[in-house]
Amino acid sequence: MAEKHAISAHYVAKSLPLSLIEKRNELALMTKRRNALIFGRPQGQMMIVFSFGVVVLYDFDAKHGARVLKQLVKYGEEPLATPKTEEYAVVVDPASKISVEFDGVVIDDVDSDLVYVVAEVLAQSVAIEYVEEKVGGIVGRFEKVTAGLERGGKIRMRDAEVLKTIGAGRSITQYVISQLSLLDKPDSTWEDKDVETTFVAMRKMFELEDRFKALEFRLNFIQDTSELVLDLIQNRRAVRMELAIIYLFVIDIVLVLYEMFWK
């Protein structure tokens, strides 16, 4: 008989300290992965904590899940006031073949490696969703800069605001490259054909490849625009410096003339 289990991914912070969480978590540690900790029981509840700020809960009720998330968010860097969540289902049916559907994945047995690859794709998906929103905001701010350049050849933002926007863009780029590991495959996919097939199908279902390419395009736009704006800011500061020097030079001449002809 088929059994349906809830699985949900929660983006709670920019990053989570795995070593600290390992020491202070109430659930039993099952295993460690390169960028994640898996807590719980092989045939029961599981919690997967990813270093890039996502917690995945398998077979948790709402009340217990909320309590666990509240505890973990305290350890996070730049925690969200309201976590972003993506929900899915794991249907365990010994009589069925493994398949990935729109609203859930069907597996023939509760295997921790299978649950892990489902969790990793969900975690990356909800993290990308958060990054997409952040990148959209940065692109919107840069569009104001380019619109100002088009209309009047001027940057209609203060230097500090422009530099803050550039810093935010580079921070997101670093997060995507160093934390999300979107191009890497879990080690278990090399050892088990079913795990690999499930992983590939999950990535396709959640369109991770296409979303990453779109994100990469927008991040490249941010990078190119950042370099252009930084050059313009430096030029603007150089012009201001030259004008200040000229101004001081003129004042000096006026003072000399005053000494010569009016004293």
N, C-alpha and C positions, 0 to 999 in steps of 0.2 A: 504493500500500500504506500502511495506517495505521501511524503510529508513536506510541508512548505515551511521554510525558515526565513525570517527577515534578516537582511544584511544592509547596513547603512554606513555611508562614509561622511565624516564631519570635518570640515576644514576649520580648525579652532585657533590656529596661530601661524605665524610665519615659519617657525621651527619649534621642535620639541626636543628637549635634552634626554636622549634615550638612557644614558647611564644613570641619571638621577631618577627617572621614572622606574627603571628596573629595581632600584633599591626601595622605593616608596610605594610601589603598587600592591594592592591587596590580593590580586589574582596570581595564581601560580604561573611562572614563566615556563612556556613550552619549549621555545627555541628562539634563537637570534638569527636575523638576516642582515645583509650588508647595511641596509638603511631602515630596519624595522625590528620591532620586538613582537612576539606572538605570545599572548597570555591565554590561559583557560584550560580546557580539556579537549582532547582529540575528538571525542564524539559529542561534545556539548558546546556550551558558550565559548566563544573566542573573541578576543580583542586584539587587534593589530594596530600598533602605534608606529607611525612613520615619522622619520626625522624631519620631513618637509611640512609638518604641521597638521597632518590628518590622522584622525582616529577612526578605525573601522570596527563596528560592532556587529557580531554575528550571533543571532538568536538571543538578543537582549530585549526585555520588555522596556517600554517607554520610561517608566519610573527609574529602573536600575540604570538604564543608559544615560538619563539626564544627570544622575548622581555621579556616575563615572566621568562624564565629560566635564562637569563642574570641577571635579578634583584635578583633572589633567590640565585644564586650561590655565590653571594657576602657574604651571611650570613653563608655559609657552612664551616665546619672544613675540612681541607685538600681537597679543591675543585679540580676537574679534569679540565685540560685545554680543553679537548674535552669530553663531557658527553657520557656515553654509553647509547644506546637507544634500546628499544624493542617496535615494533609496532604491533597493533592488530586492530580488528574492532568489533563494536557492531552494530548488525542489529536489528532494532526494527520492528517487524512484528506482529500485533495484531492477525493475522490468524494462526500463528505458535506456536508450543510448544517450551519451552526453551530448547536449545541444545548448546553444546559446540563443535565447529568444529576446524579444523586445522588453518584456517585463520581468524576466528572470532566466536563470541558467538551470538546466536539468542535469543532475549528476546521479550516478548509480550507487554511490556510497559517500559518506562524509569523510573525505580525505583532506588532511590539513594542507597539503600542497595545492590541491584544487581550490580550496577556500581561499588560500593565500593569493593565488593569481587573480581570482575574482576580486578580492579585496584591493590588490594593488592597482588594477585598472580603475576601479571605483574611486580610489584615493587620488590617482592622477587626474581623473576626469573632474572631480570636484575642485581640485587645486587649480587646474587649467581654467575652470569657470571663474574662479576668483581672480586669477591673473588676467583673464580676458577683460574683466570689468576694470581693473586697475590700468591696464594698457589703454583701454578705450578712453579713460579720463585723461591720460597723459597725451594721447594723440589729439584729443579735443583741445587741450591747452596749446599744443604746438601748432594746431591749425589756426589759432588766433595770431600766433607769431607770424606764420607765413602769409596770412591775410593782411596783416599790417605791412609786411614787406612789399606785398603786391600793390597795395593801394598807395602807400606813401614812401616806401623804401625805408621804413623805420620799424624798430622793435617796440611794440606797444605794451611792453611788460617791464617791470623793474628788474634790474640785474639779479637781485637776490631771489626773486620769484622764478626767473628763468633758470638759474643755477639749481634751485630746489627741484624744479621739474626734471632737469637733466639728471640729477642725482637719483630721483625716484625711478627714472627709466633704466638707468644702469643697475640699480639695485634689483629690479625685476629681472633683467637679463641675467644677472649673476645667479639669482634664485632658480630660474628655469634651467640654466646650464649645469649648475653644480648640485642642485638638490633634487629636482624632479626625476632625473635619469630616464627621460622619455624614450631614449633610443636603446636602453639596455633591457635584456631579458633576464628574468629570474633564473638562478642556477638550475632549479628543478625542471625547467622546460627542456634542458639538455638531457635529462635522465628519464623522462616519462613522456611518451607520445601523447597520452590523453591530456596531460597538463599543458603541453605545448599547443595542442589543437585548441584547447579552451582559452588559453591566453591570447592566441592570434584572433580567434573569433570574438572574444570580448573587446579587444582593441578595435576591431572593425565595427562592432556594434556601437561602440561609444565614439567612433570617428576620431580616435586619438591622432592618427597620422595627419588627417586633413586639418584638424584643429591646430596641431603643432605647426604645420606649414603656414597657416594663416597667421598664427601668433608670431612665427619667425619673421614673416614679411613685415608685420607691424613693428616688431622690435628693430628690424633693420632700418625702417623709416625713422624711428626714434633716434637710432644711433647716427644716421646721416644728418638728420636735422640738428641734433645736438652739436655735432662738429661744426656745422655751418653757423649756428647761433653763437657758439663759443668764439669763433673767429670774428664774428661781427661785434661781440661784446668787447673783445680785446682791441679791435680797431677803434671802437667808440671810446674806450678808455684812453687809447693812445691819442686820439684827437682832442679829448678833454685835457690831457696832460699838455699837449702842444699849445692849446689855447690858453691854459693857465700860465705857461712859460711866457707866451707872447704878452699876455696881460701884465705880468710882473715886469717884463722888459719895458713895456710902455710906461708903466708907473715910474720905473727907475729913470727913464728919459725925462718924464715930466718933472720929477723932483730935481734932476740935474739942471734943467732949464730954469726952474724956479730959483734955484741957488744962484744961477748965473745972471739972470735979468731982473729979478724982483727983490733981491736982498741987497 
